[in-house]
Amino acid sequence: MSKSNTFDITIIGAGPSGAIAASLLMQNGWSVCLLEREHFPRFSIGESLLPHCMEMIEQANMLDSLLANAEKCGFQFKNGAAFHRDGHDCHFDFTKKFTQGPGTTFQVKRAEFDKLLADEAEKQGAEIRYGHSVTAFESSEEGTLLSVDGPNGSYQVAAKFTLDASGFGRVLPRLLKLERDSVLINRKAIFTHFKDNIEQTPAGKNFDRDKILITVHPTKADVWYWLIPFSDGTASIGVVGEDHYFDENNQADVSTEQLTATLLQYLNEDPNLASLLAKAEVIAPVRTVGGYSANVSSLHGQNFALLGNAGEFLDPVFSSGVTIAMHSAMLAAEVVDKQLSKQAVDWQQDYTVPLSKGIETFKHFVMSWYDTSLQEVIFFSDEETEVKPMICSILAGYAWDEENPYVSNTKRRLNVLAEICQDEATAKSAE
């Protein structure tokens, strides 16, 4: 085997988790090759980052490049999240959170953002092979062997360790039969980019482009919309709900015209969004993705580990996907470095357990959102209380801070808080 096909670490996928992991590993002197099926730039969803992401981007020595290119790429400064439900507005200012760390971030066009991070990883010494698909995987005590289809034919790459950062491609879960059903209900999203023209509408005078806007459908409490503004006057906009809400779009050959009609219909069903988007223009094909919630039987195995969405993806509602992906890259890079340095490691205790803590926190938030108990908390929390900064921290991505009571005991505390908010809301309505 040629020297050029032997590395310390191979990474499947060059998205955010792959690029971050590559940088962190190269900082410790390891050689890294990323095998990416697509050619960058390429479209992806997951466009609203959380402030916790900025910590991992900085650790990967990519923050200066992000800040220098943000305006040119149309990235929008983001300092919080706004919520709307049936005429009621509330917001969370991420700079007023419980946990220490950055309180601002960006809303990004993923095509440009992912390429920016990948380019930085290349500048730092990573080899990225675009248009190369992993077709088979073997592992042994000595390391891993990947079979790859590239533009010039098939070949193999050997490494001491492999990280799967393939996202929804879920390469190793598929090849190794690790896939398991998620506990979350299957939902789908219909979305696209708009020239939003919000500032040209009367409703736009009070619109805050520095925040993602999450809107609850006025009559279907488990259907919601995202509105992610970018700095160039465009926005990513989508609607999310269970499959049965979009029955006419469940056929395999659904047309772009049908998807567009469905998205516009749902946007017009909410008076606030209809007002904000009265002059909006669709500028990209309307897309749909469904059945995205996923899980696996294990996040690691002999000389391999799964990062981000390749392991578990929850739901887009709190923009946790990229944050979990980057956090997993940070944790995994540390354990891989120790293992390759001949230190004793326990992947279950050193990687799966700490990563799962934040995932479980987000998972409880997602499930509570859809059963509407968290919605009651969020809209009640428009009032300033001592609890709001704690909830705000998790919404800002700090789901691993166990000093936060809503991380250390998420389910019980959320249930109690929801009951209190519901009781007080009931009492107010009776006055």
N, C-alpha and C positions, 0 to 999 in steps of 0.2 A: 504493500500500500504506500502511495506517495506521501511524502512528509506533509504536503499541503492539505491532505485529508485526515490529519491527525491533530487533535486539539485537546486542551485540558477540559474544556466545557463546550458542549454544543447546546444551542438554545433553538427550539422550534418556535419561530415567530419573532418578528422584529417590531411588534407594537410596544406600547409603553412599558409593560412589565418586562419584556425581553430586553429592551434598550437599557432600562434602569439596572436590571440584574447584570447585564454585560459590563456596564460601567463600574459597578461596585466590585465585581470580580476582577476586572482588569486593574483596578487600583491596588489589588493585592498580588499583581504580577502574573495572573493566569491568562492563558491564551483562550480566546473565545471566537466561535463561529456561529452566526445566526443564519438559520435556513428559513426563508420567508417565501411562501407560496405566491403572494401577490407582487405587483410592482408598485412602489410608492411614487407619488402620492395616490392614495385610494380612499374612497369614502368609508366612513365608519360612524356609528352612533356612539353615544356616551360623551357628549360635547360639553357638559357642565362639570368642571372640576370642583373638588372640594379643597379647602385650605390645607388640610393635612397632606395633600399631594405635594405641596410646595416643599415640604421637608425632605421628601425622597428625591425630588428633582434637584434640590440643592446638594444633597449628599452625593448625587451622581455627577456633580459638577456641570450641570446643564442649566442652572437657573439664569446665569448671565445671558446665555443665548436666547432663552425664552423671553426675558425682559427686553432684550435688544430687538427682537423680531416680532413682538406681540402686535404692535400697531400695523406693521406692514402686512401681517397675516390676517388682520381683522379680528384678533382676539379681543374680547371684551373684559375689562376689569370687573371683578365680581366680589361683592362684600356681604352677600347674604342671600336669603330666599324669601320670596313673597308668596302668600297663599290667598286664594279667593274661593269663596263658597257662598252661593246664593246671596250675593250682594254684600257679603261680609269680607273685609280685607284684614290681613295681619301680616307681619313680617318678622324675620329674625335677622339681626345684625351680627354677623359672625365675629366681629371684633369685640362683642360683649359676651363671649363664651366663658365657660367655667375652666376649660383646660388651657394651659400655656401653649404657645405655638402661633404660627401665622394665622391671621384672621381674614386674609383676602387671597384671591386666586384669579383665575380667568375662565371665561367661557370660550371654548376653542372650536375651530373647524378641525375635525380630527385628521382630515387628509394632510393639512399643513402641519398640525401639531405632531402627529406620529412621525412624519418625515423629519421634522426638526430634531426630535429626540434620537431617531435612528442615525441621522447625519452626525450628530454629536458623538454617538457611540463609535461610529466609524472613525471620526477624527481622533478619538482616544485609543484606537488600535483594534477595534473589533472588525472581523471580516463578515460582511453581510452578503449573502447570496440570494438575490431576488429571483423569483420565478422558479424556485426549487422546492419540490414537495416531498415530504417524508412518507414513504410507502411501507416501511417495515422497521421494526425495532427489536434489538436483542440486548440483553444485559447479562453480565457475569460478575464475578468478584473483581475482575481486572478492570471492567468499565462497560461502555456501551458501544453498540454498532448500529448505525442508522443507514438504511437503504434509501436512496434519494433519486428522484427523477428530476433532471435539469434540462435546460434548453439543448444541451449537446449530448443527452443520453443519460443512462442510469449509472450510479456509482455508489460507493459506501464511504461513510465518515466515521472514524473512531474517536472516542473521547473517554476521559475518566469519569465524566458525569454528564447527564443530560437534564435540562430544564424544559418543560413544555409550557411555552407562553403563546400557544396557538389560538387562545380565545375561543370563540364559538366554533372554530374548526375542531377543537378537542381531539387532537391527533392521538396522543397516547391513551386516553380513555377509550377511544374507539378501537385502536389496535390491540390493546391489552384487555378489552372487555371490562373496563372499570366503571362504566356508566351506570348510574342509578337514578331512579325517579326523584324529583324534588318533592318536598312536602308542600310546596306552593302550587296553587291552582294555575293551570295553563292560561296564559293571556296572550294577547297580540297587540302590537303597536302599528299604527298607520301614521306616516310622518313625511315631511319634506322640508325644503328650505323656501322661505318667502323673502321677497323685498317687502318689508313689513309696513313702511310708510306710517308708522304709529304716530310720529310727531305731527303728522298732517291731520289727525283726527282730534275732535274736542276731548275725547277720553284720554288721549295720549299726553295731555298736559301734566298729568300726575303719574305717568308711567316711569318707573325707575329701571333704566337699562342695566344698572349695576347688580341686579338681582334676577335669578331665575324666577319665573312666575309659574306656580303650580295651581291649577284650577280644578275644583271638583265639579263634575257634571251637576246641573241644577236639580235633576230628578233621579239620577242613577249614582248613588253614593260611592259605588266601587268602580266608576269610570272617571278618569282624570286626564288632564291635558298638561303638556309642558310647553312653555314658550321661553326659548333660550335666545336672548338677543346677542348679536355680534356688533362690533364697533363700526362696521361699514354699512349699517342700516339694513342688514339682512337678519334673519332669525330662523332657528330650527324650531318647528312646531309639530306636535304630534298628539294623538289621542290613544289611550290605553284602556283596554277592557277585556273581559272574558270573550272567548270566541263567539258565543251566541249573540253578542251585541253586533257582530259584524257578519251575520249568517250569509249575506249575499256575497261576501268576499272570501268565503271558505273554499270555493271551488278552485281547482288547481290552475285554471286558465284565466283567472280574473284579470281584467285589463287595467292599464294605468288610468284610463278614463273613469272606470268604476271606483278605483281606489281614491282618485281625486274627488269624485262626487261624494263619497262617504266621508272623507276628511272634512270637506267644506260643510257638509250637512251638520256634522257634529260641532264644528266650530260655531256655526250659526245658532246652535241650540243653547249656547251660553250667552246671555245678553252682554256681559262684560267683554268677553273675547270678541263677540260680533262687533261691538263698538270699537275696540282697539284695532281690529283688523279690517275695518270697513274699506280701507283703500289698499289692502295687501295684495300682492301679486305672486302667484306661484312661479318660482324660477328654476325648479329642478323636478325631475320625475318623482312622483309620489311612490313611496316604498312601503312595504309591510314586512314585519318579522314576528313570528309567533313561536310558541313552545320553547322560549328561551331559558326558562328556569331549569336548572340542571344540578345534579350532584354526582358524586363518585363514591366508590367503596373505600378508597384510600387516596390521600394526597401525595403519597410517596411510595417508593419500592426500591429494589436493588439498584442503586446508583442512578435514580431518577426522582424527580419531584415535579408536581403540577403547580403552576402559577395562575392566579387570577381566574378568569372565566373558564380556563381549561379544567379547573377543579370544580368550582361551584359558582354559579351565577344566580342572583336572587331576583331582582326586579329593577327597572329603571327609576322607580318613583323617587328615591332619595339620592340618585346619582352616585351610588356606592361602588359601581363596577370598576372604574379606573382606580379609585382609592384602594380597594381591596387588592387589585392587581399589583399596584406599586408597593403596597405594604407586604404582600407575599414575596415580591422580588427582593425587598430589603431583608426580610427574615431568612429566605432561602439562601441568598448570597452569603450571609454570615455562616450558616451551617455548612454549606458546600466548602467554603474556605477552610473551616476547621477540619472537615473530613479529609480534604486533599492535603492538609498540613499534618495529617496523621494524628490529630487529636480525637479523643473519644466523643462521639455524638450519638444522640438519640433523636431520630427524626420525628418520632411521635411527640415527645416532650419538648423538643427544641423548636419544632416547626408547626406541626398540626395543632397542638393544644393552644399555643399563643395566637396563631392565626385565626383559629376557630372562635376565639373569644370575641373578636370584633365582628366576625361574620354572624355569629349568633345574636349579637346586639342589633346589628342591622336587620337580621331576619325577623326579630320580634317587632321592630319598628314597621317593617313592611306588612307583616300579618296584621298588626294593630291598625295600620292605615286602612286596609281593606275591610276589616270588620267595623270600621269607623270610630273605634275607641280612641285611637291616636288623633284622628281628626278633631274630636272634641277637645283633646289636650291642646293641640296646636292653635285652634281658634280661640280657646279660652286664654291661652298664653299670650294673646295680644296685650293683656294686662301685665305690667311688670311685676313678677314674683321672683322669689329666690330660686325657684325651680327652673325658670326660663333659661338662664345661662347653661344649666346642665343639659337640657334638651338641645339647646343651640350647639353645644359642643359636639354632640353626636351628629346633628345635621351638617356640621362642618367637617365631619370625617373622623373625629377623634373617638372612635368606637373601641379603642383599646386602653383608654385611660381608666384604670380600675379605681382611681381615687374619686371618680365620678359615680355617685350612687346608682345612676341609671345605666351604668355599664356593669358594675359589680353585681347588681341584682335586677337585671333589666325587666324580666317578665313580671315579677311580683310588684315592683315599684310602679311600672307602667299601668298595671291593672288597678292598683290603689289610686293612682293619680287620675286615671280616667273616671273612676267612680266619683271622686271628689269634684272633678270638673263638671260631670253630668249633673250631680246634685245641685251644685251652685248655679249652673245654667238653668235648671228647672226652677230653682227658687227665684231667680231673677225674672224669668218669664211669667211667674205667678204674681209678681208685684204689681 
